[in-house]
Amino acid sequence: MFLQTDEQTIEDLRLFAKREQKGIYDIYNNAATRGGELLLESMFRNPLADEEAINGRIGIISTFAKMKTVFPFEPALLDSVEKYMSQEHDNKDGQRSTMGEREIGNGVTAIIELLHVLLTFLKQGDITKIDRLKRESIAILTLLQDPILQPVFKERPKSKLSYAAMTAFDILFRVKARQQVMTVLDFIYQLDVFIAVAAVANNRNFVFPAAKPKGSNVLKVEGVYHPELKEPVANSLEMHGGKSVVFLTGANMAGKSTFLRSYSTAVYIAHMGFPVAASSMEFSVMDGVYTTINLPDNLGIGASHFYAEVLRVKKVAAELGAGKSLFVLFDELFRGTNVKDAHEGTVAITHAFAGKKTSLFIISSHIVEAGDELKQKTNIAFHYLPTRMKGTVPEYTYKLETGITDDRHGMIIIRNEGILDTLKNGKKE
């Protein structure tokens, strides 16, 4: 069972690299194999929505982290195996593959060594201490004990093979037991991801979250920060049924978008069963996560920014109307229209969201006046990121506080930048 999300959310959270900017994926990608990297990408695109599956993955990775397990296979060995197995023994026309004798020999000896290392790891390695992988381990052990693979374990790793033996093993690995070899590789890729992410948790002091049953409607994140920042400011925020909507205010540059990304990234990554950039976290498993931080105009259908926002709200409303529990985030709701419409729309939609108490919502806005009308709902909480004035210079703490800000420093910043003077007197050389 997978978490519902979409490309807008993936873009908002910058999960993958774009142009020259790295993504969250790159932080977690410590995989030693190409297959592990591809599996990790698939996990990023398909978070889990099942409590048992999430806690199971958390348990596996956290145990590897505690033991500081080292991936038992040489990356170069996997490279040789992957290259070798990527070539079919016979092509569609029934012709032999174009690999030379040396390449075949390298591939065959690599698989023999790989299977020996895997057997030792399954019998003596750290994996024997992980109960949650016992079923998979037994399945792979059973596969390795298949009579068809027994010739492998009669050979010593890295020993020189005769031409006849090499040919026989080539037919075995790429034809007769091809499915068994591919199953082994898939298992190794899974180990690669788990051990790699465990190392990331140790190296970055990430914390393992605790998943709670779907419907319990709890989200408590302490000391959350954005993992890409070199000197982040950590914040804490708890949400639940009695505080299911957060209305966030703050001046430009006060850190609203960074906080929103930090918090929602933790929610998303936690649903993958991965460690997060925080000091502690517990969360109810949700049906879906949808964020709207950088919503582009949909020029393809001639849609303005405001209409794109309306369509986004409509999509979320349809999911909520289907009875799903969602984590929903809107940064600057209805910024694409005039202040009056934005005010009325923000109040109306936030009120409606407050009626969906099995979901959690964060709405940020510059329209602080909306706060007075929103206070009618007891499950709407108010937080802001403050601006402190040092003379005429604004300073930002980036620390979340309770309440609604009355900070209005836009004109001060405009004056500080000398824009009006430049327009009046011209630019001085």
HELIX and SHEET records of a PDB file:
HELIX    1   1 GLU A    7  ASP A   12  1                                   6    
HELIX    2   2 ILE A   24  TYR A   28  1                                   5    
HELIX    3   3 ARG A   34  ARG A   45  1                                  12    
HELIX    4   4 GLU A   51  MET A   67  1                                  17    
HELIX    5   5 PRO A   75  MET A   85  1                                  11    
HELIX    6   6 GLU A  101  GLN A  124  1                                  24    
HELIX    7   7 ASP A  126  LYS A  129  5                                   4    
HELIX    8   8 ASP A  131  LEU A  133  5                                   3    
HELIX    9   9 LYS A  134  LEU A  144  1                                  11    
HELIX   10  10 PRO A  147  LEU A  149  5                                   3    
HELIX   11  11 GLN A  150  LYS A  154  1                                   5    
HELIX   12  12 TYR A  163  ILE A  171  1                                   9    
HELIX   13  13 LEU A  172  LYS A  176  3                                   5    
HELIX   14  14 ARG A  178  ARG A  204  1                                  27    
HELIX   15  15 LYS A  256  ALA A  270  1                                  15    
HELIX   16  16 LEU A  299  ILE A  301  5                                   3    
HELIX   17  17 HIS A  305  GLY A  321  1                                  17    
HELIX   18  18 VAL A  339  ALA A  354  1                                  16    
HELIX   19  19 ALA A  370  LEU A  374  1                                   5    
HELIX   20  20 GLY A  410  ASN A  416  1                                   7    
HELIX   21  21 ILE A  419  ASN A  425  1                                   7    
SHEET    1   A 4 ALA A 210  LYS A 212  0                                        
SHEET    2   A 4 SER A 280  SER A 284  1                                        
SHEET    3   A 4 VAL A 218  VAL A 224 -1                                        
SHEET    4   A 4 ASN A 235  HIS A 240 -1                                        
SHEET    1   B 6 GLY A 288  THR A 292  0                                        
SHEET    2   B 6 LEU A 326  ASP A 331  1                                        
SHEET    3   B 6 LEU A 360  SER A 364  1                                        
SHEET    4   B 6 VAL A 245  GLY A 250  1                                        
SHEET    5   B 6 ILE A 380  LEU A 385  1                                        
SHEET    6   B 6 GLU A 401  THR A 402 -1                                        
SHEET    1   C 2 THR A 387  LYS A 390  0                                        
SHEET    2   C 2 VAL A 393  TYR A 396 -1                                        
END                                                                             
